[in-house]
Amino acid sequence: MTVHPLRVLVVSHGHPSLSLGGAEVASYNLHKGLNALEGVNSRFLARVGHPVVRHGGTALLSLRQKQGEILYHADDYDHFFLSNRNTEEVERDFLRVVLDLKPDVIHFHHFIGLGLECLYAVRRALPDTLIVVTFHEFLSICHHHGQMVKTGNGNLCRQASPADCNACFPDISPARFLRREKFVRGLLELADHFVSPSHFLVDRYVDWGLERSKFTVIENGLDIVEPTPPRPLPPGGRRARFAYFGQITAFKGVDVLLDAVARIPESVWGDDAQLMIFGGNLERQPEPFRQKIEKLVEQAGPRARFYGAYQNAEMPRLMQSIDWTVIPSIWWENSPIVIQESFFHGRPMIASNIGGMAEKITDGVNGLHFRVGSPEDLIDRMVEALTDPGLWDRLRAGIAQPISHRDCAQKHLDLYYTVAANRDSVPAVRSA
């Protein structure tokens, strides 16, 4: 009898080489981690769209990706229903890959751009294949970019309903939101199991109607070789370099951070303190937000410097020049990769006191909390960081090492076997 490796197909809404985001990196790290384990053969399918040009009459592409990596072009996407209108190509091209590979497990790390119909197509074509879905935000619940933030006043939303969603989008009726909820949840329930990087996100989806017993919390794994040592300080120097990493959008709270930095007393800020902002996409934001940021940058003056967008591989080098990472998001977040990266390199964090941020960062242990959306409270925390000479070392000592991509993959592999055994219809290994 010959035992074959467990066949896994990891599906992502983007390939890190073409679309650099936390979910893309997490899904690709899982794929690499699985292939580093014995008894597993992982393939990676990533959705691409405009401006990548498709190949003639097929949605399948080959852009010199590594062996075992497949690109699937999909542009005809309904953002409201998270639906792929081109079901013909799902049935023809997506299923062609699935039926060729015949995976034991298909792990959807996202379905943006691909459409929830892919879950239905897999379940119908390969009923014994295990389907796992990882959630990265609240897109299935919330039409407002999956942020669960009210459109009118920016207040946090704690539980969605058709009536509440209609209040955010008056032009969309409660009945249509109810249809969206039934459609999305109905297709998600085809999955055998769900993975979340945070308990907070699990609670939101359970409140929405998914079964808690179908969830497992597994943190996303990092693929970094060596941590960056602390920044060398001159004699009498202090830990006074703050950094922001991420997109510059209204949800990320960069305006809160700039406002706080501009108002810290000069006697505290001094000549050695600096805010370093690594991020892009400001030019894509609405004009009122861009004007607000420009005004705040002017007020902050030389205290804040913008370094533009960055690649994930640059993080170790960028960490060399900083002491603290600030994550001022005004939405819940889930498990931003910058938290794990900062902890891996031993940099304490100052973060909003909500959602996945508050779950991952423990106030006074490995970082500091401030009240979400409050520049005044952030000022107090940054002043504390600048004036307490032993604080940085105490918080650094409280940082636990984040999970590696290989250990993360092992946790997933264990989960696949457990869910398969409980389901009692997917063989743990293939034999011939």
N, C-alpha and C positions, 0 to 999 in steps of 0.2 A: 504494500500500500504506500502510495506517495502522498505526502502532506504538502499542500500548496500554501503559500503565504496568504494571510488575510488581505483581501483586496479592498482598498479604500479609495473613494473618489472625493476629494475635497473641492467644493464648489465655492467660488468667491465672486463678488461683484466687481472685482478689479484685480489686476496684476500689479504688484509693487513696482515693477519696472516702468509701468505706464501710468499708474494712479497711486500716489503715495499717501496712504492714510492708515490709521491705526488698525482698522478691521482688515485691510488688505495685508498688512504686515503680519497680523496675528494668524490669519488663515494660511499664509505662506510658511510661517514658522511651524505651524502644526504639520503641514505637508512634509517639510524637511525633517522635523522631529520624528514623524512616523517612519520615514524611510531610514532613519538612523537606528531603528529598533529591529531586532530579529523577528522574523515571522510576519512581517508586514510589507506590503507593496502599495505605496500611495501614488495616485495620480492627481494632478491639479488642473481644474478647469476654471478659467477666469473670463468674466464678461468684459467685452470692450465695446466701445461705441464711437461716435463722432468725437474727434476728427480722424480716428483710425478708419481707413478705407477698407470696406469689406471685399472679399474675393468673389466676384461674379455671382453665381446663383446659389452659393452656399454660405451659411453663417459661420462655418468653421474656418479658422485662420491658422497660419503658421508664420510667426514673425521671428524665426530663429530662436524660439524658446528652447529651453533644455528638454531633454528626453522626458516624456511623461507629463509635459505641460501643454495644455490645449487652450486656445483662445476661441471664444464664441461671441460673434458680433450680434448685438441686439440693441435696437434703437426705438422700436415701436412700443413704447412703454407708457402705461397709464399710472401716473403717480398717485392718483386718488385711491384706486383699488389695488395698487401694487401688482398690476397685471400686465402680462405681455400680450398685446393685441395680435401678434403674429403667431398664433397657435400652430399654424402650418409648419413653421420652421422649428418650433419646439418638438412637434411630433416627428419631424423628419431628421433634423440635424442634431438637436440635443439628444434625442433618443438614440440616434445612430451611435453616438459616443457611449452612452449608457449601455446599450445592448452589445456593443463590441467589447467593452471592458467587463461587463457583468460583475460589478463590484458587490462585495458582501455588505459594505456600508457606504452610503452616500451622505456626506456631512456638508450641509449647506451652511457656510459661514456668513452668507447674506444672500438676498434675492433681489436687491435693488437692480433694476434694469433687466434682470432675467425674468421676473414674474413668478408669482406663486403657482402658476400652472405647471411649472417644472416639478413641483412636489407631486401633483396629481398624475403627471405623465409617468414619473418613476413608479409610483404606487401601482398604477394600472399595468405597466409593462413588466415590472419585476416585483411582484407582490411580496416575495420573501426577503427582499433587500431591506436592510435596516436604514431608516431615515432619521438623521439627527440634525437639528437646527440650532445654531448659536445666535443669540440675540446680542446686539451691540448697542442699541438704543431703543426708543419706544415707537419706532416708525409704524409698527402694526397697530398700535393703539392711537397714535396722535398724527393727524394730518399736517400739523405745524412743524414740518421737518423732523418729526419724531422727538421734539424737544420737551413736550409737556410744559409749555410756557404760554400764557394767555396772549393772544395777538394784540388786544387793545391796550393793556396796561403793563404787560411784561411780568405779571404775577405768576408764581409757580402754580401749575395744575397738579392736583394730587390724585384725581381719579376721573377718567374720561366717561362721558355718556353722550348719546346723540343730542340731547338738549344742550349740554355744555359745549360740545363741539360746534353746534349751530350758532351759539353765542360768539364763538371766535370767528366763524365763517358764515355770516348771515345769509349769504347768497346760496348756501348749500343747506337744503332742508334737513330737519332731524330724521325724516324717513330715509333720505339718501345716506346719511351717516349710519343709520341702523343697517341698511343693506351692505354698506362697506364692512361694518363690524361682523356681520354674519358671514360674508364672503371670505374675509381674511381669516377669521378664526376657524371657519369650517375647513379651509385648506391647511392651515397650520396643524389642526388636529389629526391630519393624516400622518404626521411625524410620529415616530416611536418615542423620541426623547428630545428634550431641550437642554442646552447648556447656556449658562450665564456666567460672566466673570465677576458678578457681584450679587450679594443677597438682596440688595435694594431693588435691583431690576427684577429679580424673581418675584418679589412682593407686588410690584406694579402689575406684572402679567397675571399673577394669581388673582388679584383684585379684578382684573379685566375678564377673567373667566377660564383661564387655562388651569390644568390640574397641577397642584404642587408636587405630587408624586412623580410627575414626568420631568422634573427639573433637577439638574445637578450643577453646583457651582464649581467651576474650574477657572482659575486665573489664566490669562493669556501668557504664553511663555516667551522669554527673551532669548535671542541668539546673539549674545555679546561675549567676547572672549575674556577681556580683562577690564576690571574697573579702573577708572581714572583716579589717581591719588588726589588728595586735597590740594587746593591752590596754594603755592608757596607764598608766605606772607613776609613782608619786610619787617625789620625789628619794630615792635610796637604796633604792627598792623592789625587790622580787625577784619572780620568776615562781613564785608560790606558790598559784595557784588550780588545783585539780584537778577534773575533771568526769567523771561516768559518764553515758552515754546508752544507754538500752535497757530492755527488759523486766526486771522484778525476779523472776527465777526461780532455782531451785537450780542450773541449768546455767550461769548467767551470772556466777557468782563474786562477787556483791555482798557476800556474807558474808565472803569473803576480803579484799576491799577495806576493809570497815568494821573488821575485826579489825586490819588493818595500821595504819589511820589512828589507831585508839584507842591504839596502843602506840608510836607515834613519840615520842621524848623531847620534853618540853615545850621544852627549850632549842633544839631544832631546829625544832619546829612554829611556835612563836612566836604572835604575835597576828594576823599577816597571812595565814597559811595557811588554806585552806578546801577542803573536799570538797563539791561540789555534785552531787546525784543527780537526774537527769532521767529519770523512768521510772514506769511504773505496773504494775498487775496483781498487786501483792503480795496483795491481798485474795482472789485466786483460787488462791493457792498452798496446799499442805497445811499444816495447823495446826502441826506441828513446825517447819517452815521459817519460818513467820510468827513463831513464838515466838523462834526463834534470831535472826532479824533484829531483832526488838524489843529483845532483850537486848543485841545488839551496838550498836544505835543509842544505847541508854542509856549504854553504856561510852564510845562516841565523844563523847557530849555535844555541845557547840556546835561541835565540829570538823566535823560532818557536817550538811548541810541537805538536806531532800527538797523538790523543786519539782514533783513530780507528772508526769503524762504530758505529752507535747508533740507538736505537729504538725511534720511535716517542713519546712514553710515557715518555722518559727520558728528553725531552726538558725542562720542568719546572726546573728540578734539574740542568741541564747544564747551563741554563740561570742565575743561582745564582752567577756564578763565572765570568761573562763577563759584559762588558759595551757596546760594539759596535758589530754589525754584519756586515761583509763585504761580498758582493756578486759581484765577479769580472768577471762574465761570459763574454765570447767573442762572444756568439751567442745571438739572440734577447731575449730569454726567453719569457714567457707568463705571468704566475702568480705563481712563485715559492712559495710553502707553507711556506718557511722560512721567507718570507717577512711578511706574516700575523702573524706567530708565534713571530717574533721579535717585531712587533708592539703591539701584545697582551700583551707581557711582558714589554713593554715600553723601548725597546732597539733601539736607532736610528741606521740607516743603512748607509753604504758607498757603493755605487753601480755604476756599469757601466751606462753610460748615454744613453742607447738605449732601444728600445722595451718596453716590459712589465715592466722592472725594472724602466725605466724613467717615465712610466705612474703611477706606484704605489708609487714611492718614489719621493717627491718633493724637489728639491735642496734648501737647506737653510731653509726648513720648518720642515720636519720630518727626514731628512737625508742629505747626501752629494753625489753629482755626481762626477765622474771622467771620463776622456775620455777613451772609451773602448780600452783595449789592451795596455794602456800606464802606465807602472810602474812609470814613472816620475810624471805624473799627480796624480797617487794614492799616491805617496810619499807626495806631497803637501797637499792632503786632510788629510792624517794620521798625518802629522806634525801639521796641523791646529787643529785636534782633540786633540792632545797631549799638545798643547800650549795655546789654548783659554779656560780658566777655566770655562767660563759660557756657552760654546757652547752646551755641552751635555744636560744641563737642558733646554736650549731654544728649542732644537730639540725635546726633549722628550715631552715638552709641546705642540708641534705641531702635535703629533701622534693622529690620530683618532682611536677609538676602531674598530677592524675588526668585520665582521659579524659572528654571531654564526651559528652553523650547523642547528639549529631549524629555525632561521630567513631565512637562505638560503633555507631551504626546503619550507618555506611558499612562498617565491618568486617563486620557481619552481612550486608549486601548483597553484598559481595565473596564472602563464604562461600557464600551462596545460589547465586550464579552458578557458583562453582567446583564445588560439590557437584552441581548440576544438570548441568553439562557432563560431569563424570565419570560420572554416572549415565546420561547420554545418552538420557534419555526424557522430560525436562521441558524445554520450549522456554524459552530465555532471555528471550524477549519474545513477546507475543501479536501476531499480525498478522491482518489481514482484508482 
